[in-house]
Amino acid sequence: MRALFLREKDERANYRDILNAASSPEHPLAHVVHLGSGEWDAMLENGRELPGEPVLPDDPTNIQYTSGTTGSPKGVLLTHLNLLNNARFTGDWLGMTEQDRMCVPFPLYHCAGCVCAVLNCVTRGTAIILPSASFDAGAVLAAIEEERATITAGVPTMFIAQFQHPEFARFDLRSLRGAMMGGSPCPVELLKRVHNEMFCRVLCVIYGQTEASPVITMHGPGDTLEQRTATVGGAAQIVEVKIVHPATGETVPRGELGELCARGYMVMKGYDQEPEATARAIDAEGWLHTGDLAIMREDGHCHIRGRAKEMIIRGGENIYPSEVENFLYSHPKIAEVQVVGLPDRKLGEIVAAWVRLLPGEEETPQEIRRFCDGKMAHFKLPHHIRIVDSFPMTITGKVQKFRIRQSEIEALNLADEAVETA
């Protein structure tokens, strides 16, 4: 099912008016509100009346669960202030108006889907194009062409799937002016293809996490092509960003690696019924510690080097999976790659890569390793390469690296290789 929702150009209803109108059976959003009506009615019957107190901007309105890419999901308490403003600023920097039509393949329960896409569109009158009930690359391409979408969105794996669609070349995508990508690390080569082959002159990478409603950094209107394809942008509007030393918490100079921290209106209220986890994530000064390693350039734009917990330390050398992944994406036969660290008794950790080849291509791990020889530092070379057909993913399209690591440890009998350290 595809739905195209358009507000009348002369409509000036505010957000509350839109939601109230959507409850009417005649409203074009009504069938979405009542989708799965049996479950919806059951949920309402199990509810209770709230006190007749006014709803305040800082009141929680959404418990949004994290994706579970590194472990068990947590319930994130997000407020009206968090969500409405994050949606608003995302649309501002994309230059979205009621003339735009956004193709939204994100799941609507995902923070990027419900905030960066749907809530963003609803608050400014942009059309929302839902290509299919669940992600389908062909349906996305068809929706862009048939509905003349001006902006498209998705996580990197969604864009990769569209480029690999056997009929990609036949779809007319020239109506597009922009693309919004985020949710996981965005390969540089993929960003260049979106710009060149999908005609997205306004290419916006959004970086953030559920705990930040979700956007922390993104690209602004004046950013260059180099900035758009090589970084995740600078601090979003009315957001503070700093890079700190992971051990000391001291702010590091620009150009040095550290943990990215953010502060502002977008920081969550906390984790639902988990005060200790909340205290670990948000410090006494209100800074959200993302757990992501990053470098801030002189121009204020940031490079994300990956999760701090995913950094590989091989014989004392720090290796950032995203760096190895970006290089392997330049291999002409590789469609997708994920790099993890595996335990090693001698070196502490070694580099492993799961590689998915382009359709119809054949390549051996040995040939891929030879492709790497002499092109990167020897300690960064993947020690173990496995050719796979797919990756373990969350339902929102994010790769679960911890499951890749667990699978390799079991397959290679490496459980005894992990060495206990102080």
C-alpha positions in Angstrom: 0.0 0.0 0.0 1.3 3.4 -0.9 -0.2 6.6 0.7 0.4 10.2 -0.3 -0.6 12.8 2.3 -1.0 16.4 1.3 -2.0 19.4 3.4 -3.9 22.1 1.5 -1.5 24.9 0.6 -3.7 27.5 2.3 -4.0 25.5 5.5 -2.5 27.2 8.6 -3.5 24.6 11.2 -1.1 24.1 14.1 0.1 20.8 15.3 -2.7 20.2 17.8 -5.3 21.0 15.1 -3.7 18.5 12.7 -3.8 15.7 15.4 -7.4 16.5 16.3 -8.5 16.5 12.7 -6.8 13.2 12.1 -9.3 11.5 14.5 -12.1 12.3 12.1 -13.1 9.3 9.8 -13.1 11.7 6.8 -9.5 12.9 7.4 -6.8 11.5 5.0 -4.7 10.4 7.9 -7.6 8.5 9.5 -6.7 5.2 8.0 -3.2 5.5 9.5 -4.5 6.3 12.9 -6.8 3.3 12.9 -4.4 0.9 11.2 -4.5 -2.3 13.1 -7.6 -1.1 14.9 -8.0 -4.3 17.0 -4.7 -3.7 18.7 -5.3 0.0 18.9 -8.7 -0.5 20.6 -7.2 -3.0 23.0 -4.5 -0.6 24.0 -7.0 2.2 24.7 -9.1 -0.2 26.8 -6.1 -1.0 29.0 -5.4 2.7 29.5 -6.5 4.9 32.3 -7.7 8.5 32.7 -4.9 11.0 33.4 -5.4 13.9 35.9 -6.9 17.0 34.3 -3.6 18.9 34.5 -2.1 20.8 31.5 0.4 19.1 29.3 3.7 20.9 29.6 6.5 21.1 27.0 8.9 19.2 29.2 6.5 16.3 29.9 7.4 13.0 28.3 5.3 12.1 25.4 7.1 9.1 23.9 9.0 6.1 25.3 11.3 5.3 22.3 13.3 2.1 22.5 16.9 2.1 21.3 17.8 -0.1 18.4 19.7 -2.8 20.3 22.7 -2.7 17.9 25.1 -3.2 20.9 22.9 -5.1 23.3 19.6 -4.9 25.0 17.3 -1.9 24.1 16.5 0.8 26.6 13.3 2.8 26.9 14.2 6.5 26.2 11.8 9.1 27.7 11.4 11.9 25.1 9.4 15.1 25.6 7.2 17.3 23.5 10.0 19.9 23.5 12.6 17.3 22.4 10.6 15.9 19.5 8.9 19.0 18.0 12.0 21.1 18.0 14.3 18.4 16.7 11.8 17.8 13.8 11.6 21.5 13.2 15.3 22.1 13.0 15.9 19.1 10.8 13.5 20.5 8.2 14.9 24.0 8.5 18.4 22.8 7.5 17.0 20.7 4.7 15.1 23.8 3.5 11.8 21.8 3.5 8.5 23.6 2.6 4.9 22.7 1.7 6.2 22.3 -1.9 8.3 19.3 -1.0 7.3 15.6 -1.1 9.3 13.3 1.1 9.6 9.5 0.4 9.9 7.8 3.8 11.0 4.2 3.9 12.0 4.4 7.6 9.8 2.4 10.0 7.4 5.0 11.5 8.2 3.8 15.1 11.9 4.5 14.5 13.1 7.9 15.9 14.3 9.0 12.4 11.1 7.9 10.9 8.7 9.5 13.3 10.7 12.7 14.1 13.1 13.5 11.2 10.6 12.4 8.6 6.9 12.3 9.6 6.8 14.9 12.4 9.1 17.2 10.3 6.7 16.9 7.3 3.5 17.3 9.4 4.7 20.5 11.0 5.5 22.3 7.7 3.0 20.8 5.3 5.3 18.6 3.3 3.8 15.6 1.6 4.6 12.2 3.1 5.0 9.3 0.7 5.0 5.9 2.3 6.2 3.5 -0.4 5.4 0.1 1.3 4.3 -1.4 4.6 7.9 -2.6 5.1 11.1 -1.7 3.3 11.2 -2.7 -0.4 13.9 -1.2 -2.6 11.8 -1.4 -5.7 8.8 0.1 -4.1 10.9 3.1 -2.9 12.3 3.7 -6.4 8.8 3.4 -7.9 7.3 5.8 -5.4 10.0 8.4 -6.0 9.3 8.2 -9.8 5.5 8.0 -9.7 4.9 10.5 -6.9 7.7 12.9 -8.0 9.4 12.9 -4.6 11.7 15.8 -4.0 13.4 14.4 -0.9 14.2 10.8 0.0 15.5 9.3 3.2 16.8 6.1 4.8 19.6 4.3 6.5 22.7 3.3 4.4 21.6 -0.3 3.9 18.4 1.0 2.3 20.3 3.2 -0.2 22.6 0.3 -1.0 19.7 -2.0 -1.7 18.2 0.6 -4.1 21.5 0.9 -6.0 21.6 -2.9 -6.3 18.1 -3.2 -7.6 18.3 -4.9 -11.0 16.2 -2.2 -12.6 17.7 0.8 -10.8 18.7 2.5 -14.1 15.2 2.5 -15.5 13.7 4.6 -12.7 13.4 8.4 -13.3 14.7 10.0 -10.1 15.3 13.5 -11.5 12.5 15.0 -9.3 14.8 14.5 -6.3 16.6 17.5 -4.9 17.8 16.1 -1.6 18.4 13.0 0.5 18.6 12.5 4.3 20.7 9.6 5.4 21.6 8.4 8.9 21.0 5.7 11.6 24.4 4.1 11.1 27.9 5.0 9.6 27.5 6.3 6.1 30.2 5.1 3.6 31.8 8.0 1.7 31.5 6.1 -1.6 27.8 5.6 -1.0 27.2 9.3 -0.3 28.9 10.2 -3.6 26.7 7.8 -5.5 23.5 9.3 -3.9 24.7 12.8 -5.0 25.7 11.8 -8.5 23.2 9.0 -9.5 20.1 10.1 -7.5 20.5 13.8 -8.3 20.5 14.8 -4.7 22.2 18.2 -4.7 21.2 18.7 -1.0 22.7 15.7 0.7 22.3 15.7 4.4 23.8 13.1 6.7 22.2 13.2 10.2 24.1 11.9 13.1 22.6 11.3 16.5 20.9 8.7 18.7 17.6 8.0 20.3 18.7 9.7 23.5 19.1 13.0 21.6 15.6 12.9 19.9 17.6 12.0 17.7 19.7 14.6 15.7 22.9 15.9 17.1 24.9 16.9 14.0 23.8 17.4 10.4 24.7 19.4 7.3 23.5 23.0 6.9 22.4 24.9 3.8 25.9 26.3 3.0 27.9 23.1 3.3 30.1 22.1 0.4 30.0 18.8 -1.4 33.2 17.7 0.4 31.7 18.5 3.7 28.5 16.6 2.8 30.2 13.5 1.6 33.1 13.3 4.1 31.6 14.3 7.4 28.4 14.1 9.5 28.1 17.9 9.5 28.4 20.3 12.4 26.3 20.8 15.6 22.6 21.1 14.7 20.8 24.3 15.6 20.8 25.2 19.3 22.9 22.1 20.1 26.3 22.1 21.8 28.9 19.5 20.8 32.3 18.8 22.3 34.9 16.0 22.0 36.4 14.8 25.2 39.1 12.4 26.3 37.4 9.1 27.1 39.4 8.6 30.3 39.7 12.1 31.7 36.6 13.8 30.3 38.7 16.8 29.3 37.8 18.6 26.1 40.4 17.8 23.4 41.7 20.1 20.7 40.1 20.0 17.2 41.6 17.3 15.1 42.1 14.9 18.1 40.0 11.8 18.7 37.7 11.5 21.6 34.1 10.8 22.7 31.4 13.0 21.3 29.2 14.7 23.9 26.2 16.9 23.2 24.0 19.2 25.3 20.8 21.1 24.6 17.0 21.0 24.4 17.2 17.6 22.6 18.7 15.5 25.4 16.3 12.9 26.7 14.5 13.1 30.1 16.2 9.8 30.9 15.9 6.0 30.6 12.5 4.7 31.7 12.9 3.4 35.3 16.7 3.1 34.9 18.2 6.0 37.0 21.7 4.5 37.2 21.9 4.1 33.4 20.6 7.7 33.0 23.3 9.0 35.3 26.0 7.2 33.3 24.7 8.7 30.0 24.0 12.3 31.2 26.6 14.0 33.5 25.9 16.6 36.2 26.4 19.5 33.6 23.7 18.0 31.3 26.1 16.6 28.7 24.9 13.5 26.9 27.9 11.0 26.5 27.2 9.3 23.2 29.8 6.5 23.5 30.9 7.4 19.9 34.4 8.2 19.0 34.7 11.3 16.8 37.1 14.0 15.5 36.0 17.6 15.1 37.6 19.3 12.2 38.8 23.0 12.1 35.5 23.8 10.2 33.4 22.4 13.1 32.3 19.4 11.1 32.8 15.9 12.6 34.1 12.6 11.6 32.6 9.6 13.4 35.1 6.8 14.0 32.6 4.3 15.5 31.5 3.2 18.9 34.1 3.4 21.6 33.3 -0.2 22.5 33.9 -1.2 18.9 37.4 0.3 18.6 39.9 -2.5 17.9 43.2 -2.5 19.8 45.7 -4.8 18.0 49.1 -5.0 19.7 48.7 -1.5 21.1 47.5 0.0 17.8 44.1 1.6 17.7 42.0 0.6 14.6 38.7 2.2 13.8 36.3 -0.2 12.0 34.8 2.6 9.8 38.2 3.4 8.4 38.8 -0.2 7.2 35.2 -0.4 6.0 35.5 2.7 3.9 38.5 1.4 2.2 36.9 -2.0 1.4 33.9 -0.2 -0.1 36.3 0.9 -2.8 36.7 -2.7 -4.0 34.7 -3.0 -7.2 33.1 -6.3 -6.2 32.0 -5.5 -2.7 28.5 -4.3 -1.9 28.6 -4.1 1.8 31.2 -4.8 4.6 31.2 -4.8 8.4 34.4 -4.9 10.5 34.8 -6.1 14.0 37.5 -7.1 16.5 38.1 -10.7 17.6 40.0 -11.8 20.7 43.6 -12.9 20.2 45.8 -14.2 23.0 49.0 -12.7 21.5 47.8 -9.3 20.1 44.7 -8.7 22.2 42.5 -8.3 19.2 42.6 -9.0 15.5 40.6 -7.5 12.6 37.8 -9.5 11.0 35.6 -8.5 8.1 32.2 -9.8 6.9 31.8 -9.0 3.2 28.7 -9.2 1.0 29.6 -9.2 -2.7 27.6 -7.5 -5.5 25.1 -9.8 -7.2 26.8 -12.1 -9.7 30.3 -11.4 -8.5 32.8 -13.9 -7.1 35.8 -13.2 -5.0 37.7 -15.2 -2.4 38.9 -13.9 1.0 42.5 -14.3 -0.2 41.8 -12.1 -3.3 40.2 -9.4 -1.1 43.2 -9.5 1.2 45.6 -9.1 -1.8 43.5 -6.1 -2.8 44.3 -4.5 0.6 48.1 -5.3 0.5 50.2 -2.2 0.3 47.2 0.1 0.5 46.8 0.4 4.2 48.9 -0.1 7.3 49.7 -3.8 7.8 48.1 -3.9 11.3 44.8 -2.7 9.9 44.6 -5.6 7.3 41.7 -8.0 8.0 43.1 -11.1 9.5 39.9 -13.0 8.9 37.5 -12.4 6.0 34.1 -14.2 5.6 32.0 -13.9 2.5 28.3 -13.7 3.6 24.9 -13.2 2.0 23.5 -11.0 4.8 24.2 -9.4 8.1 22.3 -9.7 11.4 20.2 -6.6 11.6 17.6 -4.9 13.8 14.2 -4.5 12.2 15.1 -0.9 11.4 18.0 -1.9 9.1 20.9 -1.4 11.5 23.7 -4.0 11.6 24.2 -5.7 14.9 28.0 -5.9 15.1 27.9 -7.6 18.5 26.2 -10.6 16.9 28.8 -10.8 14.1 31.5 -10.9 16.7 29.7 -13.5 18.8 29.1 -15.6 15.6 32.8 -15.5 14.7 34.0 -16.3 18.2 31.8 -19.4 18.1 32.7 -20.4 14.5 36.5 -20.0 15.1 36.5 -21.4 18.7 38.0 -18.2 20.0 36.3 -18.1 23.4 39.5 -19.1 25.2 41.5 -16.4 23.3 40.1 -13.5 25.3 42.7 -12.5 27.9 41.6 -11.0 31.2 43.1 -7.6 31.8 43.3 -5.1 34.7 
